[in-house]
Amino acid sequence: MASLLHDDVLDGSALQRGVPAAPRIFPPNLCVLCGHFLTAIASLLVVQLRNPEVTRFMSRAQADLVEGEILQTKNLF
């Protein structure tokens, strides 16, 4: 969900699955902050599992998502 919020802000999406995208309803900066909040909460929940392999997997997934967004924006510069 967090990556969808961030992606809609970066892409300027008007729709998400046929309904208005969050940045069309709420200020984009609030959408980014909500995405950060969701990521932080997910990280806290993963850490509570006390499973280093799951923590490593989730950290890698988060890094991959951010890297993908950065690569998408490279055409803007």
C-alpha positions, 0 to 999 in steps of 0.5 A, a space after each residue: 500500500 505504501 508503494 502505491 501511495 508513493 507511486 501515484 504521487 511520483 506518476 501523477 496518477 489520476 486513477 488507481 484501480 478505477 477510482 481516484 488516486 489518493 493524491 487526487 483526494 489528499 495533498 501529495 505530501 500527505 500521501 508521501 507521509 502516509 506511505 512512510 508511516 505504513 512502511 514504518 509500521 510494517 517494519 515494526 511488525 516484522 521486527 516483532 517476529 524476531 526472525 532475521 530471515 523475514 527481516 532481511 527479506 522485507 528490507 530487501 523488498 523495501 530497497 527494491 521498491 525504492 530502487 524501482 521508483 528511482 529508476 522510473 524517474 531517471 527519464 525525468 532528468 
